[in-house]
Amino acid sequence: MCTTCGCGSDEVRVEGTALAHEHEDHRAHEFDRAHDQRAVMTHAHASEPSSARTVSIEQDILAKNDAFAARNRTALRERGIFALNLVSSPGSGKTAMLEKTIVALAGQIEISVIEGDQQTSHDADRIRASGARAIQINTGRGCHLDAHMVGHAIERLAPGGGSMLMIENVGNLVCPAAFDLGEAHKVVVLSVTEGEDKPLKYPDMFCRASLMLLNKIDLLPYLDFDPERCVEYARRINPGMGVLRVSARTGEGLDGWIEWIRQGIARARANQVEAATAPGQPHAARGARRAKARGRSA
């Protein structure tokens, strides 16, 4: 677990700026009100507390993350923003798939992207070149994004109401599975070059994903990879998970992916209207939210 891998280091940077815990005027930001000091995660040595203490620390870290994630999710829902958390091994083709998605939806849906990597802004630069706004989070030694980092990035990006937010997590099939970011869905990208048994080796990630994109299918003629067996393994872990076979290079299968996104955006916008008209809200607030919803659909 991440109590031993350095994920709590102070190396996190959002678009090149060190991640501050509070603003200079000491007011917590919109996604970070009245929270405790972030847990410090240290290396465990034989002389340190027992495994029971380690479990307690892990539970505390995840509980704090879940609280930030809940705030992110509420804020996104209030604005009708459809958020996806893309997870995978390094080199699966997540960024290439994002580029294709942005181009396919150009002029139709506003897309904002949060890029997570240990170092460099290469992926964020690629996304901007594709036509979407992007912000880079560098995690330093950290092996995943967490909800606190993402909350800061969302505030910086300020995505518009009724839009889409794509979060490309750090390439890792282990730790990102445990950290909710406030997304609507986790989407796991598995390339056919990785091996069909990945769902069995990394069950937590596939269990928590709503959709698997089986990518690089254009390479199947050159590989000893059984896609049917891979899908069977994935559904053995998560029977309800959707599967789409795609190629970010050729665009094969992209229509199904785009349609899945469109349905998610429609649900997010419908949920926003439902929340805005829920009983118990002040009349003025309901009216203001209805007006915003009408403005987006006009």
N, C-alpha and C positions, 0 to 999 in steps of 0.2 A: 504494500500500500504506500501512499505518497508521504508517509511520515519519515521515510528513509531515503527519498530520492532527490531532495533539494527543492521541491516545488514551492516551498514557502520562502524562498530566497527573496532578496530585495532587488533582483535583477530585472523584474518585469518592466517593460516599456511599451507604452501605447503611442504609436506613431512617433517613435524616437524620444518620447518624454517619459521620465520615470513615473511610475504609477503612484500618485500621491494618495494618502489615505483620506485626506480631507482637502478642501479648497483652502486657499491662503487665508480667507476670512474665517476659517475653522467651521464653516457650515457644511454639513454632509450634503452630497449631491442627491439628485432626485431618486436615484436607485440605491441610496446608501444612507438612509436616515437612522440616526440614533443606534449605531451598531457598535459592537465591542471591538477592541483591538484585534487585528488578524492573528490567528494562531501561528506560532512559530514552530515549524517542523524541523526537527533536528535528527541527525543520524543516531540510531540506536546502537549502543555498545553493551557489552556483557555486564558492565558495572551499573547500567542504567535500570530504570524500573522494569518490572515484570511484563509479560505479554498482556496481562489484564490491563495494565496502565496504557500500553500501546493501543489496545482496542478502544479504551476510553478516549484517548486523544483522537483516534481516527473518527470515532463517532461524533466528537465535538466539532472536528473540522467539517465533516459532511453536513452536520446540522446547520452550521453557520452558512455553508454554501447553499443549502436548500432554502434558507431564509432569503438570501440574496436572489436566488433563482425565482422564488415566488414573487418577489417585487418586480423583477424583470418581466415575468409572465403577465402580471397584472397590468403593468404599463403598456406592454405590447398589445394586449387584448383591448385595452381602452382605446387604442388608436387603430385597431383592426389590422395590425401588422402580422403577416404570416412569416414565422421564423423557423428555419431549419438548421440543424446542427449536423454538418457533414463530417463523418469520421471514417478512418481507414488506416491501413499501414502506409508508410511513406512510399510514394511512387505508384499509387493505385490509379492516379489520373483524376483526382478531385478537382485540381485547378483547371485542367483542360475541360472537364465537364462543366465547371462554372463558366468558363469562357464561352462555350457553345450555348449554354443556357441564356446568358446575357444577350448574345447576338440574336438568338431565336425570339426573345421577348422584347427586343429593342423597340421603343416607341409605344409599347402596350402597357407595361407594368414597370413602375419604379423599383429598382433593385439596389440594395445597399449590401456591402460585403464586409465582414470582419475576418481578417486573415490571422491565423495563429501559427507561428513558427518559433523555434528557439532563437534563431538569428536571421538576419537579412530582411529586406522588404521586397524581395524578388516577386513573390506571388501577388502582393498588393499592386505592384507596378504592372503586372500582367493583367490584373482585373481592371485597373483604370484604363489601360490601353484598349480593353474590350468595350468600354463605354459605361461602366458602372462606378459609382463612388465606393471607395474602399478605405479601410483603416487597418493598419498592421499592429498586431500585438506580438512582441517578442518576449518569450517566457524565460529567456536565459537557460538555466539548467532545468527548468520546469518542463514536464512531459505532457501537459494538458492545459487547456483553458479552464478557468473557473468562472462562476457567476459574477463575482466581484469585478474581475477584469472586464467581462463582457458588458456589465452595467455601465462602466466608465466609457467604453467604446461606443455603446448605443447613444449615450449622451452627446459624445463628440460628433457622431454621424447624424443624429437627429433625423431618422428616416420619416418620411411623410406618412400620413394616415392612409390606410388601405394598401400599403406597399408590401414589399417582400424583403426580408432580411436573411441573408445566407451567412452562416458561420462556418468557416473552414477550420476545423480543429487541427491541433498538432498531430502529425502522423504517428499513431500509436493505437493499437487495438486493446490496450489494457486499461490504463487510468482514466481516459475520457469516458469510459462506460459508467463510472461511478459518479460523475459530476454533472448534475442537471444545470443547464445554463438559462433556463426559462423558455426553451424552444418548444414549438408545437410537436416536432418529431425529430428523432435521430434518424439519419439516413446513412447507412453503412455502404461504402464503395469497396467492392472486392474485384480485383482484376484477375483475369484468367491466368496470368503469369505467376500467381502466388501459390496455387495449390488448392484443390477442391475441399481439403479437410480443414480449412481455416475456421469455419463455424464451430467445429468440434473442439478445436484448440483454444479458441477465444469465445466461449459461450456467453459470458456476461454481455459482451458488446452486441452479439447477434440477438440475444434475448431482449435487449432494450431498444432495438431498432424497429421502426415501423416499416421500413422499406430497405431492400438490398438492391443496389445497382451493380449488376454483374458486368463489369466494364472490360474493354479491349477484346470484344468478341470477334473483331476482325482478325485476331491472331490465332483463333482456334485451329485453322488448318495446319498450323505449324507447331502445335503443342500437344502434349499428351495430357489433356484436361477433359474431364467428363462433366459438362455443365449440369446434366440431369442429376448426377450424384451430388454435386455441390449444392444444388437447390434442395435435394432431399435431406442433406445434412443440416442445412440452414433451417428447414421447416421442422426437423426433428427437435431443434433447440427452441424454435419460435414458430408454432404452427400458423399463427395469424399474420406473419410478416409477408408483405408484398414483395414481389421480385420482378425486376425489369432488366432485360438483357440489352446492353447498349454498347456503343463504340463512340468515345469522345473524338476519335480521329476521323471517322467516316460519317458520323451523324446517325448511324443505324440505331433504331430504337428510341431516338430522341423525341419523337412525337408522343409516345406514351408517357415519357417523363414530363414533358411540357403540360400535357393534359392533367397529370397527377398534381402538378403545381397549381394549375388554374383552379382545380377543385378545392385545393387547400386555401387559396386566396379567397375564393367565394365563401368558404366556411368562416374564415377569419373576419371578413366584413360583416357577415350575418351575425356572428357572435358579438361584434361591436354594437350593432344596432340593438340586439337583444339586451345587452348590458346597459345601454343608454336609456332604454325604456323600462327598465326593471322597476317594480313598485318600491316605494320608500325613498326614491331620489327626489330632491327638490325639483319643483316644476321648472324653474329657470334652467337648472342643469340639464334636465331632460330635453328641454327645447333647444338649448345650445348644441347638444350632441346630435339631435335630429338634423339641425341645420348643417352641421359638418358632414353628416352622412349624405344628405341631399347634394351638397356641393361636390362630393367625390363621385357620385353616380351621374351627375349632370353631364 
